[in-house]
Amino acid sequence: MRVAIVHEWLVTLGGSELVLAELLKIYPDAQVFTLLDAMPRAQRDFLGVGDVRTSFLQRIPGIEKRYRSLLPLFPAAVRSLDVRDFDVVISNSHSVAKGVHTLAGQLHVSYCLSPMRYAWDLREQYLRESGNDRGVRGMLARSLLGRLRAWDRANAAHVDVFATLSHYIGARIQRAYGRESTVVYPPVDTNFFTPGSSSRRDAYYVTASRFVPYKRIDLIARAFALLPDRKLIIAGEGPDERKIRAAAGANVELVGRVDRDALRDLLRGARAFLFAAEEDFGIVPVEAQACGTPVIAYGRGGVVETVVAGDEIPAERRTGEFFLEQDAAAIADAVRRFESRTIDPGACRVNAERFGEARFRREFEALVARSWASFAHRAVDLPLAIPPAG
């Protein structure tokens, strides 16, 4: 069974790239296709990426800095990728990868991290943040995104099997494409993120994220203005840094971007990890629990599938606390409620182990194997079916 993996772009190391790394562990001989490849060598080695085939975008000078402005070219670029020599095509997609052109004799499995956010749920936010939300430019941008949405919906019909990272995104796939999906939770490195050798917790709370608007890190900083006797450490960087610094009081420390080792140390020593985004899944809250650290989170999105919280939950199973409004006062109240409870670090660790890398590989490989067996059986039964390549 010859496998092709289609990945949007290789530029920086993020959540979708960690999925790619696990896919390459399952299918080490797979050929990787991507719109463009500008990833530093050290990160490529970390992911296990070897030979990569790219689209025509690769030939554009300075593409690694300009690619986000070339959104109108993405559909043509992904359709230019030639995957016809493979039996199974796996698209690792949050944008256009699932639009790759496949033939009747090929099985296309899409691990859909989300329907294209800027064409669906986050369209208005995307327009606002890019400065294209009003005037003639706004009209043209909305027209473009409308066409992109229609293209995305039409090409989703050519995917044979959808898998996704949470039931939350599964519902979004159903709304956008009218398709069912199988949830295979994404891989979390629970072998690296582990409890420390000491059970001691320092008197601080922590959050870590890219500083972008939907992460709502500024709200967490404002919440600690209402909790002046508690300390908050914020790790990360990004365009919202000025807003976050303006919201931070004397009890809030910004430490900038940290590497994995430093993040693990911060998580191991914290009383709890705070998370205010409505996220598709949320890897860092699981990494925190893997370190034995409870999570205080906004109770919407994928995090409700990864944090065990609520008054109805037995105390011995609870791993965190939810707040139900993206509001500084609600976050402060949740911190106070958290401090009135006793949460077992061992329960946090056990819960996080449900999302380990080996589990992802096992479940995804089984899904593809089942789908291939069913697909091949149907192909044999169809008198005019095109057989798999080769």
C-alpha positions, 0 to 999 in steps of 0.5 A: 500500500503506497501512501502519500501525505499532503500537508499544507505548508512546512514553515514553522513547528506547530500542532499540525506538524506534530501530527505529521511527525506521528503520521510519518512514524506510522508510514515511514515510507510515505511521500510528503507533498506540501504547498511550500517547504521553508522549514529549518533543518533542525525542525525537519529532523525533529519531525522526521521529514525527508524528501518533500514534493512541493507546488509551484508556490515554492518557486516564488522568491521570499514565499516563506514570508509572503505565503499567507497573502497568496491565499487566492492561489492555494486551491490551484497550488494544492490541485497541482500536486501529483499524487496519482501514483499512490494507493492511499492519500492522507491529507493533514488539513486545516486549510486546502490540503483536503482539496488535493486531486485524487482518482477513483481508484485512490482512497483519500482519508482526511485528518481535518484539524478544522474546516478552513477557519477564514472561510467558515467560523472565523471569517469576520475575525480574519477580515478584521485582523487583516484590515479587510473588513470595510470598504471596497477591499472588504467587499472584494475580500468577502467575495474571495472568501465566499468563493473559497468556501464554495470551493472547500465545500465542493472538494470535501465531497471527494474525501472518502473518510474524514477523521478529526481531532475532537467531537467539537470539530466533528460538529463543525465538519457536519455543519460545513460539509454535511459529513460524518467524521471519526474522532482520533484525538491528536498526539500529545507527548506524554513521555516528555511532559511528565510530573517532576521528581518533586511533588512541591508546587510553587505559589504561581499560576501559568499560561502559555500561548501565542499572543493572538486575539482569540487566545484571550491572554489579556483576559487572564492578565486582567483577572489577576488584577482582581487577584493581587495576592496571587502570581501569574506567569505568562509565556509566549509572544505575538502581535497581542503582546502590547495589549497583554502588557497593558493588562498585566499588573505587578503580580503578572510576569511575562517571560517571553517565548520558552522552549519545551524544557522550560515550558515543562518546568513551568507546568511542573511547578505551577498550582494550575494552568489557565486557558481562556480560548475556545480552541479546537482541541488545546494541546497545552492543557493536556501537556499541563495535566501530563505534568500533574497540573490542574487546568482552569479553562473556558468551558467551551470547545475541545477542552471540555473533552480533555479536562474533567471538571464540574460539580457532578464529577467525583472529586477523585476524578476531577482535573480542573475547573471551568468558567463559562464566560470569557470575562476577567471576573469569571476567570478570577471566580474560577481561580477562587473555586479551584482553590477551595477544591482538592485535585489529585495530580495523579488524576491529572496524569491518568487523564492526560495519558488518554491522549498519548502519541502511541494511542494516536498512532494505533487508532489512526492506523486502524482507521486507515486499515479498516477504510482501505479494506472496505474501499478495496472490497467495494472496488472489486465489486464495481464492474467499472471500478478503476483499480488502485494504481500499480 
